[in-house]
Structure formats: C-alpha cells, structure tokens
Amino acid sequence: MQALHSPWAIAPFILLVNLPFGYWRTRCRKLSFAWFAAIHVPVLLAIALRLVLGIAFSFWVLPVYALAFVAGQATGGWIRNRCGG
C-alpha cells in the first residue's frame, strides 16, 4: 500500500481520468462552459485523489502530473477523432 502514497503513483490515474474528458472536450465548442469543464473537472479530481491518499504537494512532481493530464486529454481526443463519435 506504500506505493500508492508516492506522488508518482497517481500519474497513471491522472492520465486515465483525463481520457473520457479529452474524448468529450473534442466535440465541445471552444471556450464554452462544457469545454472549460472538460479541462478543469479532472484537475479537481486529481487534487481530490491526492488529498484522499494523503500525498503532499510537491512542485518537483508537478511537470509529471501536467504531462499525464495533457497525455490523457490528447489521447482521449485522438480516440474520439480516430474512432468516430
């Protein structure tokens, strides 16, 4: 269980959580409420996950979280565009 308390452990979860939001975001009108929600709700979910697991915030791991966020959003959008929807 100690591995889940590592800041690195939640990066894959951040990526996975962002997949459906990236999928949704690609069909939202840019700068609409839905578009902003598709980008910002997963941020709140990642913060909540970090707090629930008791992982302290560290600036050194922030780029990893940002990369996981962008990768999840981009992959979700790619899936929607590639597979139709």
Backbone as CSV, one residue per row, in Angstrom:
resi,resn,N_x,N_y,N_z,CA_x,CA_y,CA_z,C_x,C_y,C_z
1,MET,0.822,-1.211,0.000,0.000,0.000,0.000,0.858,1.263,0.000
2,GLN,2.117,1.121,0.413,3.005,2.279,0.461,3.217,2.871,-0.928
3,ALA,3.224,2.039,-1.955,3.451,2.526,-3.319,2.376,3.511,-3.755
4,LEU,1.155,3.357,-3.249,0.089,4.288,-3.617,0.266,5.657,-2.975
5,HIS,1.139,5.750,-1.994,1.353,7.036,-1.339,2.501,7.816,-1.962
6,SER,3.039,7.306,-3.044,4.074,8.008,-3.773,3.420,9.004,-4.732
7,PRO,3.987,10.200,-4.854,3.432,11.161,-5.819,3.432,10.620,-7.247
8,TRP,4.361,9.731,-7.567,4.448,9.160,-8.910,3.313,8.183,-9.172
9,ALA,2.744,7.627,-8.123,1.732,6.577,-8.278,0.425,7.102,-8.860
10,ILE,0.134,8.383,-8.663,-1.157,8.868,-9.165,-1.084,9.417,-10.588
11,ALA,0.102,9.525,-11.154,0.219,9.999,-12.546,-0.558,9.110,-13.519
12,PRO,-0.484,7.771,-13.413,-1.300,6.950,-14.324,-2.806,7.159,-14.116
13,PHE,-3.216,7.394,-12.886,-4.631,7.662,-12.620,-5.056,8.987,-13.243
14,ILE,-4.182,9.978,-13.175,-4.482,11.270,-13.803,-4.670,11.080,-15.306
15,LEU,-3.795,10.306,-15.918,-3.918,10.039,-17.352,-5.244,9.342,-17.651
16,LEU,-5.571,8.309,-16.898,-6.805,7.553,-17.138,-8.060,8.389,-16.912
17,VAL,-8.039,9.229,-15.892,-9.199,10.082,-15.612,-9.410,11.082,-16.738
18,ASN,-8.337,11.524,-17.356,-8.438,12.525,-18.419,-8.894,11.967,-19.755
19,LEU,-8.815,10.656,-19.955,-9.234,10.074,-21.235,-10.684,10.415,-21.594
20,PRO,-11.660,10.146,-20.715,-13.039,10.479,-21.107,-13.275,11.979,-21.224
21,PHE,-12.554,12.767,-20.439,-12.731,14.217,-20.530,-12.136,14.764,-21.818
22,GLY,-11.014,14.200,-22.277,-10.448,14.582,-23.568,-11.350,14.159,-24.712
23,TYR,-11.954,12.982,-24.568,-12.912,12.475,-25.555,-14.084,13.439,-25.676
24,TRP,-14.598,13.889,-24.538,-15.734,14.809,-24.504,-15.339,16.187,-25.038
25,ARG,-14.153,16.684,-24.628,-13.713,18.038,-24.953,-13.610,18.275,-26.453
26,THR,-13.251,17.237,-27.217,-13.029,17.444,-28.650,-14.286,17.874,-29.398
27,ARG,-15.442,17.550,-28.865,-16.695,17.924,-29.529,-17.380,19.134,-28.887
28,CYS,-16.741,19.723,-27.903,-17.302,20.920,-27.267,-16.842,22.157,-28.037
29,ARG,-17.703,23.145,-28.070,-17.324,24.423,-28.692,-16.228,25.051,-27.840
30,LYS,-15.146,25.483,-28.477,-14.008,26.042,-27.756,-14.432,27.253,-26.916
31,LEU,-13.934,27.287,-25.695,-14.180,28.327,-24.695,-15.615,28.329,-24.162
32,SER,-16.371,27.275,-24.448,-17.715,27.149,-23.874,-17.593,26.614,-22.441
33,PHE,-18.709,26.630,-21.718,-18.714,26.103,-20.349,-18.323,24.626,-20.339
34,ALA,-18.847,23.849,-21.279,-18.543,22.414,-21.339,-17.057,22.195,-21.616
35,TRP,-16.475,22.991,-22.474,-15.052,22.883,-22.796,-14.203,23.152,-21.558
36,PHE,-14.546,24.231,-20.816,-13.820,24.533,-19.576,-14.013,23.432,-18.545
37,ALA,-15.209,22.882,-18.465,-15.477,21.791,-17.520,-14.659,20.561,-17.880
38,ALA,-14.566,20.253,-19.160,-13.812,19.079,-19.598,-12.328,19.201,-19.267
39,ILE,-11.846,20.411,-19.167,-10.441,20.631,-18.832,-10.236,20.709,-17.324
40,HIS,-11.131,21.368,-16.601,-10.884,21.658,-15.193,-11.441,20.639,-14.205
41,VAL,-12.482,19.918,-14.547,-13.015,18.901,-13.619,-11.968,17.825,-13.326
42,PRO,-11.221,17.333,-14.329,-10.207,16.329,-13.982,-9.095,16.871,-13.082
43,VAL,-8.822,18.167,-13.160,-7.838,18.767,-12.251,-8.341,18.650,-10.823
44,LEU,-9.608,18.968,-10.622,-10.195,18.851,-9.281,-10.203,17.405,-8.808
45,LEU,-10.475,16.470,-9.710,-10.455,15.054,-9.348,-9.042,14.601,-8.958
46,ALA,-8.035,15.080,-9.662,-6.653,14.723,-9.339,-6.245,15.298,-7.981
47,ILE,-6.667,16.520,-7.703,-6.376,17.117,-6.395,-7.078,16.339,-5.294
48,ALA,-8.331,15.983,-5.527,-9.075,15.204,-4.527,-8.412,13.851,-4.286
49,LEU,-7.973,13.188,-5.339,-7.301,11.901,-5.196,-6.024,12.050,-4.379
50,ARG,-5.269,13.083,-4.675,-4.032,13.328,-3.931,-4.308,13.571,-2.451
51,LEU,-5.360,14.329,-2.162,-5.702,14.608,-0.769,-6.224,13.366,-0.055
52,VAL,-7.052,12.576,-0.728,-7.598,11.356,-0.126,-6.472,10.381,0.206
53,LEU,-5.492,10.282,-0.681,-4.375,9.369,-0.447,-3.334,9.947,0.509
54,GLY,-3.488,11.217,0.853,-2.557,11.847,1.792,-1.200,12.159,1.191
55,ILE,-1.177,12.426,-0.097,0.080,12.739,-0.774,0.292,14.244,-0.726
56,ALA,1.409,14.649,-0.150,1.722,16.068,-0.037,2.052,16.638,-1.416
57,PHE,1.733,17.914,-1.619,2.023,18.581,-2.888,3.515,18.832,-2.987
58,SER,4.079,18.565,-4.135,5.490,18.836,-4.405,5.607,19.476,-5.777
59,PHE,6.325,20.594,-5.829,6.498,21.264,-7.115,7.312,20.422,-8.087
60,TRP,8.195,19.566,-7.598,9.046,18.775,-8.477,8.264,17.722,-9.250
61,VAL,7.088,17.331,-8.758,6.304,16.312,-9.454,5.208,16.946,-10.327
62,LEU,5.024,18.232,-10.220,4.004,18.934,-10.996,4.168,18.746,-12.509
63,PRO,5.377,18.790,-13.058,5.505,18.537,-14.503,5.040,17.130,-14.909
64,VAL,5.228,16.154,-14.047,4.769,14.789,-14.344,3.245,14.760,-14.391
65,TYR,2.601,15.427,-13.427,1.137,15.488,-13.409,0.624,16.224,-14.640
66,ALA,1.286,17.318,-15.006,0.864,18.086,-16.181,1.024,17.252,-17.452
67,LEU,2.100,16.497,-17.552,2.305,15.635,-18.714,1.229,14.550,-18.772
68,ALA,0.899,13.951,-17.625,-0.152,12.932,-17.587,-1.501,13.538,-17.961
69,PHE,-1.757,14.761,-17.508,-3.004,15.457,-17.836,-3.110,15.688,-19.346
70,VAL,-2.072,16.248,-19.922,-2.080,16.557,-21.360,-2.145,15.270,-22.182
71,ALA,-1.407,14.242,-21.765,-1.427,12.971,-22.495,-2.818,12.346,-22.462
72,GLY,-3.489,12.414,-21.315,-4.842,11.869,-21.212,-5.834,12.641,-22.055
73,GLN,-5.759,13.956,-22.020,-6.649,14.793,-22.822,-6.409,14.545,-24.315
74,ALA,-5.142,14.524,-24.720,-4.817,14.337,-26.138,-5.213,12.938,-26.617
75,THR,-4.963,11.930,-25.803,-5.301,10.563,-26.195,-6.814,10.384,-26.281
76,GLY,-7.534,10.944,-25.319,-8.996,10.875,-25.373,-9.551,11.550,-26.612
77,GLY,-9.004,12.709,-26.958,-9.418,13.402,-28.181,-9.055,12.621,-29.426
78,TRP,-7.867,12.020,-29.415,-7.428,11.216,-30.552,-8.372,10.021,-30.757
79,ILE,-8.737,9.370,-29.657,-9.644,8.218,-29.745,-10.963,8.639,-30.370
80,ARG,-11.494,9.765,-29.927,-12.782,10.224,-30.472,-12.671,10.546,-31.960
81,ASN,-11.606,11.240,-32.333,-11.428,11.622,-33.737,-11.117,10.421,-34.617
82,ARG,-10.375,9.470,-34.097,-9.963,8.305,-34.867,-11.082,7.274,-35.009
83,CYS,-11.812,7.056,-33.926,-12.822,6.000,-33.913,-14.231,6.523,-34.193
84,GLY,-14.360,7.799,-34.366,-15.673,8.377,-34.634,-16.438,8.651,-33.352
85,GLY,-17.458,9.401,-33.476,-18.229,9.693,-32.272,-19.008,10.943,-32.354
